[in-house]
């Protein structure tokens, strides 16, 4: 069943939907959403089991594409451009392949339509291992995660998922147990007998999420795709090089 997603809107103009990645939320895109909102009507959404959107035992790209279908219908939109990062990029690709008439332009950030190896098990296990009910301090939770998530930047990103309760304790906003149980769904490939006929932009950083060998698979499913690289940026391309990222997105959408 399609869920009604939590969202924030910015600006006015032609609609653009922004989809965050795994463990993320629309808040990660607030600054760029505001900047893009100077040119477009931006809808930044929380995907199911993330942020303030509803939780569900169903966690597949098909389900997340159906959520997008409902989102457009609920807003009275016939079509929109869709931008997705990482897991959000896979959702965007799935939606474009399933409902191409709904997608004006597609932007995929540092992810390809192929299957991926598991890569977040240590993060998931670290989050599960922390008894949040024992803590009333965000800093103490940070220290509890440190041994299993030594990268401070990753840890701070994970901590954005904390929600403080009235009594002072914390809970995870994401549906951690479902993400852990259904993690294999996140790594799955996208495929279709019919390619997406519209314009597509793939933006990659200096990570191995989009490899040269992925170009053939991208071209087969998205024959009008162009791939642009931002040197010096990692997997979080939009955070590492926001000005260059904004320029590429704006120019592509305004073509």
N, C-alpha and C positions, 0 to 999 in steps of 0.2 A: 504494500500500500504506500502510495506517495505521501510524503510528509510535508507539512507547511514549515518552510525554513525561516529561521530568524535572519534578518538582514538590516542593513543600513543603506540609505540612498544618498547620493551626492550629485549636485549639479542638475543640468538639463541638457536635452539634445537626444541624439541617437543612443539607444540603450546598450550598455556594456555590463555583463555579469562577471564578477571576479570570484574565483574559487581558490581557497587556500589548500595547503597540503596536509599530510598526516600530522597530527598533534597540533595543528594550527587553528586559527579562527579568523574571522573578518577583521579583528583588531590588528592583526599583523600587517594589514594592507591599508590602514587608516590614512597615512600620509599620502601614499600614492593614489588612493581612491579620491582624496580631496583634490589633488593636482589634476587627475584625469577628469574630475568633475567640473573643471573649468572649460572642458571641451565636449563632454558627453554626460548622459544620464547614467551614473554608475550605481549598480547594485552590488555591494559586497555582501556575500552570504556566508553563514555558518553551515557546513555540510552536516548531514545527519550524524549523530553521535559525537559531535564537536560543538564547542562554544555554547551558545544558548539555544541551539536547535534541538528538537526532540530526539530521544534515544530510541533505538529499535534493535531487535535481535537480528533483523535483516540488514546485511551490510555487504552489498555487491555494487559493482559499477552500474549494472542495469537498474538497481533500486535508486542509486544516486542520480542517474539520468532521468528516471521517472520523477524524482523530486524537482528537477529542473523544468521538466515539462509542466508540472503543476505550478511552479513558480511563475513561469511566463503566462500561463492561463489565468492565474489569480491576479496578475498585474494587467491583464488585457493586452498583452504583447503578442503579436504574431511571430516576431523573430527578434533576435538580439545578437550582438557579437558576444563571444564567450572567451574569457582568459582564465587559464588554470595553471597553477604551479604544482609540479610533482604529482601527488595523488589527485589534486584538483585538475591537473592537466590530463590525467587519464579519464577522469569524469567528463571533462570537456570533449575529449576525443570520442568517448563512448556516445555522448549525446549527439555530436555532430554526425557520427556514422548511423545512428538510429533514427535521428530526426533532422536530416540535412536541411529541410525547408525551414526549420526554426533558427538556423545559425547563419547570420550574415557573414561574419568573419570569425576565424578561429585563431587563438593565440595560445600556444603550449610552451610552458617554461620549464626547461631542463628535465624533460622526461620523453621517452619514446614509446611507441605502441607495443614494444616487445615485453615479454615476461622478465621479471627481475628476481634475483636471489633474495632470500630473507636478509634484512640488514638492520632491523631494529629490535631484535630479541632482547639484547642487554638493557636497552632503554625501558622496554615494557616490563621486564622482570624487576628492574630497579624501582619503577613506579609502584608495582604491586608489593614490593618488599617493605615499603615505608608505611607504617601504621599512622596515618594522618591524625587519627583521634588522639594520639599521644603528644601532638605538637600544637602550640598556639603561636609559633613564630615561623615566618617564612624563611628567615635565615637558618633556623635550626633544620628545617626540611631541606634546604639547600645543602647543608653540611651532611645530612643523612644520605643524600644522593651522590655525594662527591666521589666516594670510592668506586662506584659502579659507572658513574658518568663524569669522568675527569675533565672533559672539555667544558669550560665555564660557559661558553656561548650556547652550546647545546643545552646545558643545564638551565640557563636562564630562559631559554625558549620553552623548555618543558614546564618550568614554573609558572608560565603565563596561563597554564591550565588550572591553577589553584583557585578555588572559590572559598572565601572566608564566611563561615556561618555566624549567626548572631551570638553564639556562645563563645566565639573566639577560635574554635577549631576550624580545620580546613577539610574540603573534599575535592576530588578531581572533577572538573566540569565535563571532561570527555567520558564516554562510556568505556572505561578502561577494560573491563572484563570482555566485552564484545570485541573490541579492537584486538585484544590478545587472542581470543578464540578464533576470530575470522581474519587474522593477519594475512593468510595466504591469498585471500581475495584482493588485498591491496597490491600484491605483486603480479597479478594476472595480466596477460596481454590483451590488447584490443584487436579485433579482426572483423571483417565484413566482406560479403561477396561483392558489394557495391562500394566504390570509394566515395569520399566526401567531395562534391564538385566545386565547393567554394574556395575562396582565398584562405590560406593558412600561413601563419608565421610561427616558426619554432625558434625560440631563443635559448641558447645554451651558454653555460659558464665553463670554467676550466675544471669540470668534474667528468666522471666517466658515465654519467647518466644518459647522455647522448653521445654515442661513438660514431666514428666515420662509417662503420659497418651498419649503423642504424638508418642511414640515408635511403637505402633501397626499400626498407619496410615503410618508412615515412612516405616516400614517393608513391608506393603502390596504393596506400590507403588515402593519401592526401596529395594527389598529382599536381596541385597548384601551390604546394608548400614551398616556402623559402626558409633556409636555415641561417640564422645570424648568430655569431659568437661574440661574447663580451669578454675580452681578455682580462685576466686578473680577478674575475668574479668566481665565486664557488657555486655550490648548488642553490644557495639563496641569492640568485642573481639580482633580484629586485632590491634586496637589502644591501648587497655589496657594491652595486653600481647603479644607484637609483636614477641619476640624471641620464645616463646612456640608455637605461632600460625604458624610462619614460619617453625619450625621444623616439626610440624604435617603435614602441607601441602607438604613440600618437601619430607618427608618420604613416604607419601601416593602416590604421583605422581611418585616416583622413584621405588616403589615396582614392 
